[in-house]
Amino acid sequence: MVGAMELNNRQYPSNFDIYLFHEGTLFESYKMLGAHILNEDDIQGVRFAVWAPNARQVSVVGDFNNWNGNQNQMERLAHLVSGFYLFRSLRMETSINMRLQGQMGRRY
């Protein structure tokens, strides 16, 4: 993913969504942050976004990549860290989580 994701010819999150988020008036930020299953036209998968302005690196980890934080690294977008991954082969029971690395290198 480079920059924002395109859904139905609409950038998501939009610049206005990001502006409202930083202003503190995006009252439906739960739609932008977290993990969301997508089924838009020919796009099927899971979109992940987390607010981690001081993170050096954020990765999606789980059973599917042996909890390896060097894979599936997310991109930074205007102080949000977001990513889009097509996990078509995942089972519903698959465990996933986020791995964050702070500025000093500590992993969470």
C-alpha positions as CSV (number, residue, x, y, z in Angstrom):
1,M,0.0,0.0,0.0
2,V,1.3,3.4,-0.9
3,G,-0.6,6.3,0.8
4,A,-4.4,5.9,1.2
5,M,-6.4,3.1,-0.2
6,E,-8.9,3.5,-3.0
7,L,-12.4,2.1,-2.4
8,N,-15.1,2.6,-5.1
9,N,-13.0,5.4,-6.6
10,R,-12.8,7.2,-3.3
11,Q,-9.7,7.7,-1.3
12,Y,-10.0,6.1,2.2
13,P,-9.3,7.6,4.6
14,S,-9.9,10.9,2.9
15,N,-7.9,14.0,3.7
16,F,-11.1,15.4,5.3
17,D,-11.4,12.2,7.5
18,I,-7.8,12.7,8.7
19,Y,-8.4,16.4,9.3
20,L,-11.4,15.7,11.4
21,F,-9.5,13.0,13.3
22,H,-6.7,15.3,14.2
23,E,-9.2,18.0,15.1
24,G,-11.0,15.6,17.5
25,T,-14.3,15.8,15.7
26,L,-14.3,12.5,13.7
27,F,-17.1,11.0,15.8
28,E,-17.0,7.7,13.8
29,S,-13.3,7.1,14.0
30,Y,-14.0,3.4,14.8
31,K,-14.8,3.1,11.1
32,M,-11.3,4.2,10.3
33,L,-9.2,2.5,13.0
34,G,-8.8,-1.1,13.8
35,A,-9.3,-4.2,11.6
36,H,-12.2,-4.1,9.1
37,I,-13.2,-6.9,6.7
38,L,-13.7,-5.5,3.2
39,N,-15.7,-6.8,0.3
40,E,-15.7,-3.9,-2.2
41,D,-16.0,-4.8,-5.8
42,D,-13.0,-7.0,-6.6
43,I,-11.2,-6.2,-3.3
44,Q,-11.6,-8.8,-0.5
45,G,-9.5,-8.8,2.6
46,V,-8.9,-7.0,5.8
47,R,-7.8,-3.3,6.3
48,F,-5.9,-2.4,9.4
49,A,-5.3,1.1,10.7
50,V,-3.9,2.2,14.1
51,W,-3.1,5.6,15.5
52,A,0.6,5.3,16.5
53,P,2.2,8.7,15.9
54,N,5.4,7.8,17.8
55,A,5.9,4.3,16.5
56,R,8.9,3.5,14.4
57,Q,7.3,0.5,12.9
58,V,3.9,-1.3,13.0
59,S,3.3,-4.8,11.6
60,V,0.4,-7.1,11.4
61,V,1.4,-10.4,13.0
62,G,-0.3,-13.8,13.5
63,D,-0.4,-17.5,12.8
64,F,-0.3,-16.7,9.1
65,N,3.3,-15.3,9.2
66,N,4.6,-17.2,12.3
67,W,4.3,-13.9,14.4
68,N,7.1,-12.4,12.3
69,G,7.1,-8.6,12.7
70,N,9.4,-8.1,9.7
71,Q,6.6,-9.2,7.4
72,N,3.4,-7.3,6.7
73,Q,4.7,-3.9,7.7
74,M,2.3,-1.0,7.6
75,E,2.7,2.3,5.9
76,R,2.5,5.7,7.7
77,L,-0.2,8.1,6.5
78,A,-0.5,11.5,8.2
79,H,0.3,10.3,11.7
80,L,-1.9,7.3,11.2
81,V,-0.3,4.0,10.5
82,S,-2.4,2.0,8.1
83,G,-2.2,-1.0,5.8
84,F,-4.2,-3.1,3.6
85,Y,-3.5,-6.8,3.2
86,L,-5.4,-9.4,1.2
87,F,-5.6,-12.3,3.6
88,R,-7.7,-14.5,1.4
89,S,-6.4,-17.8,2.8
90,L,-7.0,-17.0,6.4
91,R,-9.4,-19.1,8.5
92,M,-11.8,-17.3,10.7
93,E,-10.0,-18.8,13.7
94,T,-6.7,-17.3,12.8
95,S,-5.1,-15.2,15.5
96,I,-3.8,-11.8,14.5
97,N,-2.3,-8.8,16.4
98,M,-0.3,-5.7,15.9
99,R,3.4,-5.4,16.7
100,L,4.6,-1.9,17.4
101,Q,8.2,-0.8,17.7
102,G,8.8,2.4,19.6
103,Q,11.4,5.1,18.8
104,M,13.9,3.6,21.1
105,G,13.5,0.2,19.5
106,R,11.4,-1.4,22.2
107,R,8.7,-3.8,20.8
108,Y,5.2,-4.0,22.1
